[in-house]
Amino acid sequence: MPPQLPHPDPGVPDTRGPLRYIWWLVRSQPLRVLRGSLVGTAWMVGLALRPYLVSRAIDDGLRAGDRAALLGWVAAIVVAGFGLAQLGIMRHRTMTFIREDASARSAAVLLRQLSRIGAVLPRKLAAGEVATVGGSDVTTISHVLTVTGPGVGAIVAYAVVAVVLWSVSPLLALCVLLGVPAVALLVGPLLRRLDRAESVYRQRQGILTTRAGDIVAGLRVLAGVGGRDLFASRYAARSQELRAEGYRVGAVGSWIEALTAAIPASFLAAVVWLAARMAVEGDITIGQLVAVYGYVAVLVVPVWFLLEASYQMIRGRVAARRVVALLRLTPDDVGASGDGPAPTGLADLHDPATGLTVPGGRLVGVAAADPAEATALADRLGRYVPSAATWGGMPLGGIALPEVRDRILVADHDSYLFAGTLREILHGGRRHEDAELRAALRVASAEDVVDALPEDLDTAIDTRARRLSGGQRQRVRLARALLAEPEVLILIDPTSAVDAHTEARIAQRLRAARAGRTTVLLATSPLLLGHVDEVAYLRDGRVVDTGSHAELLDRNPGYRALVSRDGEPVPAGGSADGEGVLR
């Protein structure tokens, strides 16, 4: 059976603000939150019951010399202890359920949002920010919901203790009623400072996480060009800055933690001193003195919970602010102006920015002097950015986006590989027979990848397929793209990590596998370009020459220098300029 999700439908979050988002998490589990509030309140108020029982045992039993009354009150104290223990277990268990539910619900809405906005995400939010939001922020927000249980109970317990103390001494009750707000006034400025420091820290943490991800992703390349030490030193410098900011957050947090313990203790000492003086003067009994001490000692617990809740609320609001920012992102229509149908049958792709026209049903190579220009071209032809590109004479932005995504595929050589069996990775969004899988693997020259795995196609592959080499991962990606069978396939450097012999086999097989369908091959490898129908040489953002690979090698020094890698390409003005239309 497929695994059951905690929240198949997590609901629609309230993204009008961080506090509204937290309140939405509370409203999403009302019965559980109500149970947590009731149990938390019963536990908090129950803590004040024992001092009362002790005072009665002293006054009615010890001082009166009534053994039966003493035994009765002692038995009541024992029963109350067991009852409080049970309430404490129920409180902790309920609040754990509430926190876990909130974490799962936040994770579900974030995952749904990430799936919805798709390819637009990297252009609007750094990868490190996404990782931090989906990791620590979700947990931080869930801890805020503790306010709904012990937090509510702390407020009620504070009121109950104040009322009970009023029956003993109005002066003591006033001390309690005025003392707790004084505590809040002392800690308030620190909480505001923590809010600012925590926001800066979280921003820098996201930036550093992004930089770490970039370094790890490009570690092999950096090592090859001798840039590993340079990037490591930059990361270390940023890490030092983050550490300094972390010290600021830690300094504020430590003061809050210290005051959370010291202020209630000082408050307890002051009230007990006042009660002791009243007992000496005969205003209250010895039992009442013990009860006052117990009440105020118990009051330390709710006061601590209230201060801790304030601390968690500040951190949770910062985290919720970032979650809401992610949830507010909207899918980019990438310049869409309508929802018209796509052209039927084979149709030409045209990019006015470069002057490139790709005839339908042809295998076209594009050799770009600047790799960034090749990537930008792929984004325009695949409609990942707004552009004036056309398909079959129709503006690409005027065609329904689902239609474009279904029929045009841009396959990057470093696209993400999710965890799963090799069979699941190759299936993608549709099911294929084993014969189809092996045929695609053969075109990608990846049969040896499967042969080397212990369980063939059913071998489990980890996230990003780290157990495979760079060349093996690249060939698996190519096979997955071929199995999608799009009408238009745009491949970006599909063989940059394989050896020359493997690259030659892929070039031969790719041409036969994609016969009769439109394929755009963005690469500078002569082994690949030698097997395409025609090549467009892209320089300074424009197609400056077109022809077969052999023709361009013969007449265009810039193209020859680019694909042979024997020097810098010469200016485009020194070569024969083509019209940019491949026929």
C-alpha positions as CSV (number, residue, x, y, z in Angstrom):
1,M,0.0,0.0,0.0
2,P,1.2,3.5,-0.7
3,P,2.3,5.5,2.4
4,Q,-0.5,7.6,3.9
5,L,0.3,11.3,4.1
6,P,-0.4,13.1,7.4
7,H,-2.4,15.8,5.5
8,P,-3.5,14.8,2.0
9,D,-5.3,18.2,1.9
10,P,-3.6,20.5,4.4
11,G,-6.0,23.3,3.6
12,V,-5.5,26.9,2.5
13,P,-3.1,28.8,4.7
14,D,-3.7,32.4,5.7
15,T,-0.8,34.3,4.2
16,R,-1.9,37.9,5.2
17,G,0.8,38.0,7.9
18,P,3.0,35.8,10.1
19,L,0.7,35.9,13.1
20,R,-2.3,35.1,10.9
21,Y,-0.4,32.1,9.5
22,I,0.2,30.8,13.1
23,W,-3.4,31.4,13.9
24,W,-4.4,29.3,10.9
25,L,-2.3,26.4,12.2
26,V,-4.2,26.7,15.5
27,R,-7.6,26.8,13.8
28,S,-6.7,23.8,11.7
29,Q,-6.8,21.5,14.7
30,P,-9.4,23.0,17.0
31,L,-10.4,20.0,19.1
32,R,-6.8,19.0,19.8
33,V,-5.9,22.6,20.7
34,L,-9.0,22.8,23.0
35,R,-8.0,19.6,24.7
36,G,-4.4,20.9,25.1
37,S,-5.8,24.2,26.7
38,L,-8.1,22.3,29.1
39,V,-5.5,19.8,30.2
40,G,-2.8,22.5,30.4
41,T,-5.0,24.7,32.5
42,A,-6.0,21.8,34.8
43,W,-2.4,20.9,35.3
44,M,-1.3,24.5,36.0
45,V,-4.2,25.1,38.4
46,G,-3.7,21.7,40.0
47,L,-0.2,22.8,40.9
48,A,-1.7,25.4,43.2
49,L,-3.9,22.7,44.9
50,R,-1.0,21.1,46.7
51,P,0.0,24.2,48.7
52,Y,-3.6,24.5,49.9
53,L,-3.6,20.9,51.0
54,V,-0.3,21.2,52.8
55,S,-1.6,24.3,54.6
56,R,-4.7,22.4,55.7
57,A,-2.6,19.5,56.9
58,I,-0.5,21.9,59.0
59,D,-3.3,23.9,60.5
60,D,-6.0,21.2,60.9
61,G,-3.7,18.3,61.6
62,L,-0.3,19.2,63.1
63,R,-1.2,22.3,65.0
64,A,-4.6,20.9,66.2
65,G,-3.1,17.5,67.1
66,D,-5.7,15.7,65.0
67,R,-4.0,12.6,63.6
68,A,-7.1,11.5,61.6
69,A,-7.3,14.9,59.9
70,L,-3.5,14.9,59.2
71,L,-3.7,11.4,57.6
72,G,-6.7,12.5,55.5
73,W,-4.9,15.6,54.2
74,V,-1.7,13.6,53.5
75,A,-3.8,11.1,51.5
76,A,-5.3,14.0,49.6
77,I,-1.8,15.3,48.8
78,V,-0.7,11.9,47.5
79,V,-3.8,11.5,45.3
80,A,-3.3,15.1,44.0
81,G,0.3,14.1,43.1
82,F,-0.8,11.1,41.1
83,G,-3.5,13.2,39.4
84,L,-1.0,16.0,38.5
85,A,1.4,13.4,37.1
86,Q,-1.4,12.0,34.8
87,L,-2.4,15.5,33.7
88,G,1.3,16.3,33.0
89,I,1.6,13.2,30.8
90,M,-1.6,14.1,28.9
91,R,-0.5,17.7,28.6
92,H,2.9,16.8,27.1
93,R,1.4,14.2,24.8
94,T,-1.3,16.5,23.5
95,M,1.2,19.4,22.9
96,T,3.5,17.0,21.1
97,F,0.6,16.0,18.8
98,I,-0.2,19.7,18.2
99,R,3.4,20.6,17.3
100,E,3.8,17.6,15.0
101,D,0.5,18.3,13.3
102,A,1.6,21.9,12.7
103,S,5.0,20.8,11.3
104,A,3.4,18.3,9.0
105,R,0.8,20.8,7.8
106,S,3.4,23.5,7.2
107,A,5.5,21.0,5.3
108,A,2.6,19.9,3.2
109,V,1.6,23.5,2.2
110,L,5.2,24.3,1.4
111,L,5.7,21.2,-0.7
112,R,2.4,22.0,-2.6
113,Q,3.6,25.6,-3.1
114,L,7.0,24.5,-4.4
115,S,5.3,22.1,-6.9
116,R,2.9,24.8,-8.0
117,I,5.4,27.5,-8.7
118,G,7.9,25.1,-10.3
119,A,10.7,26.5,-12.4
120,V,10.1,30.1,-11.3
121,L,11.3,29.3,-7.8
122,P,15.1,29.6,-8.5
123,R,14.6,33.0,-10.0
124,K,12.7,34.4,-7.0
125,L,14.2,32.6,-4.0
126,A,17.7,31.3,-3.2
127,A,18.0,27.5,-2.7
128,G,19.5,28.1,0.8
129,E,16.5,30.1,1.8
130,V,14.1,27.3,0.7
131,A,16.2,24.8,2.6
132,T,16.1,26.8,5.8
133,V,12.4,27.6,5.5
134,G,11.6,23.9,5.0
135,G,13.8,22.9,7.8
136,S,14.3,25.0,10.9
137,D,11.5,27.5,10.3
138,V,8.8,24.9,10.2
139,T,10.0,23.5,13.6
140,T,10.3,26.9,15.1
141,I,6.7,27.8,14.1
142,S,5.3,24.6,15.6
143,H,6.9,25.4,19.0
144,V,4.9,28.6,19.1
145,L,1.7,26.5,19.5
146,T,2.8,25.6,23.0
147,V,1.1,28.9,23.9
148,T,-2.3,27.2,23.2
149,G,-1.8,24.7,26.0
150,P,0.5,25.6,28.9
151,G,0.4,29.3,27.8
152,V,-3.4,29.5,28.3
153,G,-3.0,27.4,31.5
154,A,-0.4,29.8,32.8
155,I,-2.7,32.8,32.4
156,V,-5.6,31.0,34.2
157,A,-3.3,29.7,36.9
158,Y,-1.9,33.2,37.5
159,A,-5.5,34.5,38.0
160,V,-6.4,31.6,40.3
161,V,-3.4,32.1,42.5
162,A,-4.1,35.8,42.7
163,V,-7.7,35.1,43.8
164,V,-6.5,32.5,46.4
165,L,-3.9,34.9,47.8
166,W,-6.5,37.6,48.0
167,S,-8.4,35.4,50.4
168,V,-5.3,35.1,52.5
169,S,-4.0,38.7,52.2
170,P,-5.0,41.5,49.8
171,L,-1.5,42.9,50.2
172,L,0.1,39.7,49.0
173,A,-2.4,39.5,46.1
174,L,-1.5,43.0,45.0
175,C,2.2,42.1,45.1
176,V,1.5,39.2,42.8
177,L,-0.8,41.1,40.5
178,L,1.6,44.0,40.1
179,G,4.8,41.9,40.1
180,V,4.1,39.8,36.9
181,P,3.4,42.8,34.7
182,A,6.6,44.4,36.0
183,V,8.5,41.2,34.9
184,A,7.0,41.7,31.4
185,L,8.1,45.3,31.3
186,L,11.7,44.3,32.2
187,V,11.8,41.5,29.5
188,G,9.9,43.4,26.8
189,P,12.8,45.5,25.4
190,L,15.0,42.4,25.1
191,L,12.2,40.6,23.2
192,R,12.1,43.4,20.6
193,R,15.9,43.4,20.3
194,L,15.7,39.6,19.8
195,D,13.2,40.1,17.0
196,R,15.6,42.4,15.1
197,A,18.7,40.2,15.7
198,E,16.9,37.0,14.8
199,S,15.6,38.5,11.5
200,V,19.1,39.5,10.4
201,Y,20.6,36.2,11.5
202,R,18.0,34.2,9.5
203,Q,18.6,36.3,6.4
204,R,22.4,35.7,6.6
205,Q,21.9,32.0,7.4
206,G,19.9,31.6,4.1
207,I,22.6,33.3,2.1
208,L,25.3,31.1,3.6
209,T,23.3,28.0,3.0
210,T,22.9,28.9,-0.6
211,R,26.6,29.5,-1.0
212,A,27.4,26.2,0.6
213,G,25.0,24.4,-1.8
214,D,26.7,26.2,-4.7
215,I,30.1,25.1,-3.6
216,V,29.1,21.5,-3.1
217,A,27.3,21.4,-6.4
218,G,30.4,22.8,-8.3
219,L,33.1,21.2,-6.2
220,R,34.5,19.1,-9.0
221,V,34.6,22.0,-11.4
222,L,36.1,24.3,-8.7
223,A,38.8,21.7,-8.0
224,G,39.6,21.4,-11.7
225,V,40.2,25.1,-12.2
226,G,41.9,25.6,-8.9
227,G,39.1,27.7,-7.4
228,R,38.3,25.5,-4.4
229,D,40.5,27.4,-1.9
230,L,39.2,30.8,-3.1
231,F,35.5,29.8,-2.6
232,A,36.3,28.1,0.6
233,S,37.9,31.3,2.0
234,R,34.9,33.3,0.9
235,Y,32.6,30.8,2.6
236,A,34.7,31.0,5.7
237,A,34.5,34.8,5.8
238,R,30.7,34.6,5.4
239,S,30.6,32.0,8.1
240,Q,32.5,34.2,10.5
241,E,30.0,37.0,9.8
242,L,27.1,34.6,10.6
243,R,28.9,33.4,13.7
244,A,29.2,37.0,14.9
245,E,25.5,37.6,14.3
246,G,24.8,34.3,16.0
247,Y,26.7,35.6,19.1
248,R,24.4,38.7,19.1
249,V,21.3,36.5,19.0
250,G,22.8,34.2,21.6
251,A,23.7,37.2,23.9
252,V,20.1,38.5,23.8
253,G,18.8,35.0,24.2
254,S,21.0,34.3,27.2
255,W,19.8,37.5,29.0
256,I,16.2,36.4,28.3
257,E,16.9,32.9,29.7
258,A,18.7,34.4,32.7
259,L,15.9,36.8,33.5
260,T,13.4,34.0,32.9
261,A,15.0,32.2,35.9
262,A,16.2,35.1,38.0
263,I,13.1,37.4,38.0
264,P,10.6,34.8,39.2
265,A,13.1,33.7,41.9
266,S,13.6,37.2,43.1
267,F,9.8,37.8,42.9
268,L,9.3,34.6,45.0
269,A,11.9,35.8,47.6
270,A,10.2,39.2,48.0
271,V,6.7,37.7,48.5
272,V,7.9,35.1,50.9
273,W,9.8,37.7,52.9
274,L,6.6,39.8,53.2
275,A,4.5,36.7,54.1
276,A,7.0,35.7,56.8
277,R,6.8,39.2,58.4
278,M,3.0,38.9,58.3
279,A,3.2,35.5,60.0
280,V,5.5,36.9,62.7
281,E,3.0,39.7,63.4
282,G,0.2,37.2,63.5
283,D,-1.7,38.4,60.5
284,I,-1.6,35.0,58.9
285,T,-1.1,31.5,60.3
286,I,1.9,29.2,59.9
287,G,-0.1,27.0,57.5
288,Q,-1.1,30.1,55.5
289,L,2.6,31.1,55.4
290,V,3.5,27.7,53.9
291,A,0.6,28.0,51.5
292,V,1.8,31.4,50.4
293,Y,5.3,30.0,49.8
294,G,3.7,27.2,47.8
295,Y,1.5,29.4,45.8
296,V,4.3,31.8,44.8
297,A,6.6,28.8,44.1
298,V,3.9,27.4,41.9
299,L,3.5,30.8,40.3
300,V,7.1,30.6,39.0
301,V,6.0,27.8,36.6
302,P,3.3,29.8,34.8
303,V,5.5,33.0,34.8
304,W,8.3,30.9,33.2
305,F,5.9,29.5,30.7
306,L,4.7,33.0,29.8
307,L,8.2,34.3,29.3
308,E,9.2,31.3,27.3
309,A,6.1,31.7,25.2
310,S,7.0,35.3,24.5
311,Y,10.5,34.2,23.5
312,Q,9.1,31.4,21.2
313,M,6.6,33.8,19.7
314,I,9.3,36.2,18.6
315,R,11.3,33.5,17.0
316,G,8.1,31.9,15.5
317,R,7.0,35.2,14.0
318,V,10.4,35.7,12.3
319,A,10.1,32.1,10.9
320,A,6.5,32.5,9.9
321,R,7.3,35.7,8.1
322,R,9.7,33.8,5.8
323,V,7.2,31.0,5.3
324,V,4.5,33.4,4.3
325,A,6.9,35.1,1.9
326,L,7.5,31.8,0.1
327,L,3.8,31.0,0.1
328,R,3.0,34.3,-1.5
329,L,5.1,33.6,-4.5
330,T,2.9,33.1,-7.6
331,P,3.7,30.9,-10.7
332,D,5.2,33.1,-13.4
333,D,3.1,33.0,-16.6
334,V,6.4,33.8,-18.4
335,G,4.9,36.4,-20.6
336,A,1.7,34.5,-21.4
337,S,-1.0,36.6,-23.2
338,G,-3.6,33.9,-23.8
339,D,-4.4,30.2,-23.6
340,G,-4.5,29.4,-27.3
341,P,-3.8,25.9,-28.8
342,A,-0.3,24.8,-29.8
343,P,0.4,24.3,-33.5
344,T,-0.5,20.8,-34.9
345,G,2.2,18.6,-36.3
346,L,5.8,19.7,-36.9
347,A,6.3,23.4,-36.6
348,D,9.3,25.8,-36.6
349,L,10.7,27.4,-33.4
350,H,11.9,30.9,-33.9
351,D,13.9,33.1,-31.4
352,P,14.0,36.8,-32.6
353,A,16.5,37.7,-29.9
354,T,19.2,35.5,-31.6
355,G,17.7,35.2,-35.1
356,L,17.6,31.4,-34.7
357,T,14.9,29.4,-36.5
358,V,14.7,25.6,-35.8
359,P,12.8,23.8,-38.5
360,G,10.3,21.2,-37.3
361,G,11.5,17.6,-37.4
362,R,15.2,18.5,-37.6
363,L,18.2,17.9,-35.4
364,V,19.9,21.3,-34.9
365,G,23.1,22.1,-33.1
366,V,23.7,25.4,-31.5
367,A,27.4,26.2,-30.6
368,A,27.5,29.3,-28.3
369,A,30.7,31.1,-27.6
370,D,29.2,32.0,-24.2
371,P,27.5,29.1,-22.3
372,A,25.2,31.6,-20.6
373,E,23.8,32.6,-23.9
374,A,23.0,29.0,-24.7
375,T,21.2,28.6,-21.4
376,A,19.2,31.9,-22.0
377,L,18.3,30.6,-25.5
378,A,17.0,27.3,-24.0
379,D,14.9,29.3,-21.4
380,R,13.3,31.3,-24.2
381,L,12.6,28.4,-26.5
382,G,11.2,26.4,-23.5
383,R,9.2,29.4,-22.3
384,Y,10.8,29.7,-18.9
385,V,11.3,33.5,-19.4
386,P,9.2,36.1,-21.2
387,S,10.3,36.4,-24.8
388,A,9.1,37.1,-28.3
389,A,9.8,33.5,-29.4
390,T,7.3,31.9,-31.7
391,W,6.2,28.3,-32.5
392,G,4.7,27.6,-35.8
393,G,4.4,31.4,-36.3
394,M,2.3,31.7,-33.1
395,P,3.8,33.7,-30.1
396,L,5.0,31.1,-27.6
397,G,3.5,33.2,-24.8
398,G,0.0,33.0,-26.4
399,I,-0.1,29.2,-26.2
400,A,-1.5,27.6,-23.1
401,L,1.4,26.9,-20.7
402,P,0.4,23.2,-20.0
403,E,0.4,22.6,-23.7
404,V,4.0,24.0,-24.0
405,R,5.2,22.0,-21.0
406,D,3.7,18.8,-22.4
407,R,5.3,19.2,-25.9
408,I,8.5,21.1,-25.3
409,L,11.1,19.7,-22.9
410,V,14.3,21.5,-21.8
411,A,16.7,18.9,-20.4
412,D,19.6,20.3,-18.4
413,H,22.7,18.2,-18.0
414,D,22.6,18.8,-14.3
415,S,18.9,18.5,-13.6
416,Y,17.7,17.1,-10.3
417,L,17.5,13.3,-9.7
418,F,15.1,12.3,-6.9
419,A,15.6,9.3,-4.7
420,G,14.0,6.0,-5.8
421,T,14.8,2.9,-7.9
422,L,16.4,3.5,-11.2
423,R,13.2,2.3,-12.8
424,E,11.2,5.0,-11.0
425,I,13.7,7.7,-11.9
426,L,13.4,6.8,-15.6
427,H,9.7,6.6,-15.6
428,G,9.3,10.2,-14.7
429,G,5.6,11.1,-15.0
430,R,4.5,8.1,-17.1
431,R,4.9,4.4,-17.0
432,H,7.1,2.5,-19.6
433,E,7.7,-1.1,-20.4
434,D,11.2,-2.5,-19.7
435,A,11.9,-2.7,-23.4
436,E,11.3,1.0,-23.7
437,L,13.5,1.7,-20.7
438,R,16.4,-0.3,-22.1
439,A,16.0,1.2,-25.5
440,A,16.4,4.7,-24.0
441,L,19.3,3.6,-21.9
442,R,21.0,2.2,-25.0
443,V,20.6,5.5,-26.8
444,A,22.2,7.2,-23.8
445,S,24.9,4.6,-23.8
446,A,24.0,3.8,-20.2
447,E,23.6,0.0,-20.4
448,D,26.8,-0.4,-18.3
449,V,25.2,1.8,-15.6
450,V,22.4,-0.8,-15.2
451,D,24.8,-3.7,-15.5
452,A,26.9,-2.4,-12.6
453,L,23.9,-2.1,-10.2
454,P,23.2,-5.1,-7.9
455,E,19.5,-5.2,-8.6
456,D,19.4,-4.0,-12.2
457,L,16.6,-1.5,-12.8
458,D,15.2,-2.1,-9.3
459,T,18.3,-0.9,-7.5
460,A,17.6,1.9,-5.0
461,I,19.3,5.2,-5.9
462,D,19.8,7.9,-3.3
463,T,18.9,11.6,-3.7
464,R,20.9,13.2,-6.6
465,A,22.1,9.7,-7.4
466,R,25.3,10.3,-5.5
467,R,26.3,6.6,-5.7
468,L,26.7,7.1,-9.5
469,S,29.6,9.0,-11.2
470,G,29.0,12.3,-12.9
471,G,29.0,10.7,-16.3
472,Q,26.6,8.0,-15.2
473,R,24.2,10.5,-13.8
474,Q,24.3,12.5,-17.0
475,R,23.5,9.5,-19.1
476,V,20.6,8.6,-16.8
477,R,19.2,12.1,-17.2
478,L,19.5,11.8,-21.0
479,A,17.6,8.5,-21.0
480,R,14.9,10.0,-18.8
481,A,14.5,13.0,-21.2
482,L,14.3,10.6,-24.2
483,L,11.6,8.5,-22.5
484,A,9.5,11.6,-22.1
485,E,9.2,11.6,-25.9
486,P,8.5,15.4,-26.3
487,E,7.8,16.8,-29.7
488,V,10.5,19.3,-29.1
489,L,13.6,18.3,-27.1
490,I,16.1,20.9,-26.1
491,L,19.3,19.3,-24.7
492,I,21.9,21.4,-22.8
493,D,25.4,19.9,-22.9
494,P,24.1,16.3,-22.5
495,T,27.6,14.7,-22.7
496,S,29.8,17.2,-20.9
497,A,30.9,14.6,-18.3
498,V,31.4,11.5,-20.5
499,D,34.5,10.3,-22.4
500,A,34.9,10.7,-26.2
501,H,34.1,7.1,-27.1
502,T,30.8,7.2,-25.1
503,E,30.0,10.6,-26.6
504,A,30.5,9.3,-30.1
505,R,28.1,6.5,-29.5
506,I,25.5,8.8,-28.0
507,A,25.7,11.2,-31.0
508,Q,25.1,8.4,-33.5
509,R,22.2,6.8,-31.5
510,L,20.6,10.1,-30.6
511,R,20.2,11.1,-34.3
512,A,18.4,7.8,-35.0
513,A,16.2,7.9,-31.9
514,R,15.0,11.5,-32.5
515,A,14.4,11.1,-36.3
516,G,11.4,13.0,-37.5
517,R,11.1,15.1,-34.3
518,T,12.5,18.5,-33.4
519,T,15.7,18.4,-31.4
520,V,17.9,21.3,-30.4
521,L,21.4,20.4,-29.1
522,L,23.2,23.1,-27.3
523,A,26.8,22.0,-27.2
524,T,30.3,22.8,-28.4
525,S,31.5,19.2,-28.7
526,P,32.6,18.4,-32.3
527,L,31.5,14.7,-31.8
528,L,27.9,15.8,-31.2
529,L,27.8,18.7,-33.7
530,G,29.2,16.4,-36.4
531,H,26.0,14.3,-36.3
532,V,23.4,17.1,-36.5
533,D,21.5,18.2,-39.6
534,E,22.8,21.8,-39.3
535,V,24.7,24.0,-36.8
536,A,24.1,27.6,-35.7
537,Y,27.1,29.5,-34.4
538,L,25.9,31.8,-31.6
539,R,28.2,34.7,-30.7
540,D,27.5,38.0,-28.8
541,G,23.8,37.0,-28.6
542,R,23.2,36.6,-32.3
543,V,23.5,33.7,-34.8
544,V,26.4,34.8,-37.0
545,D,26.7,31.7,-39.2
546,T,24.9,28.5,-40.1
547,G,25.7,25.4,-42.0
548,S,27.0,21.9,-41.4
549,H,29.7,21.2,-38.9
550,A,32.2,20.6,-41.7
551,E,31.3,23.8,-43.5
552,L,31.6,25.9,-40.4
553,L,34.9,24.4,-39.6
554,D,36.2,25.2,-43.0
555,R,35.0,28.8,-43.3
556,N,34.6,30.2,-39.8
557,P,37.7,30.6,-37.7
558,G,35.7,31.6,-34.7
559,Y,33.6,28.5,-34.8
560,R,36.7,26.4,-35.4
561,A,38.5,27.9,-32.4
562,L,35.4,27.3,-30.2
563,V,34.8,23.6,-31.0
564,S,38.5,22.7,-31.2
565,R,39.3,24.6,-28.0
566,D,42.6,25.6,-29.4
567,G,42.3,29.3,-28.5
568,E,39.9,32.2,-28.2
569,P,37.3,32.6,-30.9
570,V,38.0,35.4,-33.4
571,P,35.6,38.3,-33.7
572,A,32.4,37.4,-35.6
573,G,33.1,40.1,-38.1
574,G,35.9,38.1,-39.5
575,S,33.7,35.2,-40.5
576,A,30.9,34.7,-43.0
577,D,27.6,35.7,-41.3
578,G,24.6,33.4,-41.9
579,E,21.0,34.5,-41.7
580,G,20.3,32.3,-38.7
581,V,17.7,30.2,-40.5
582,L,18.4,26.6,-40.8
583,R,16.9,24.9,-43.9
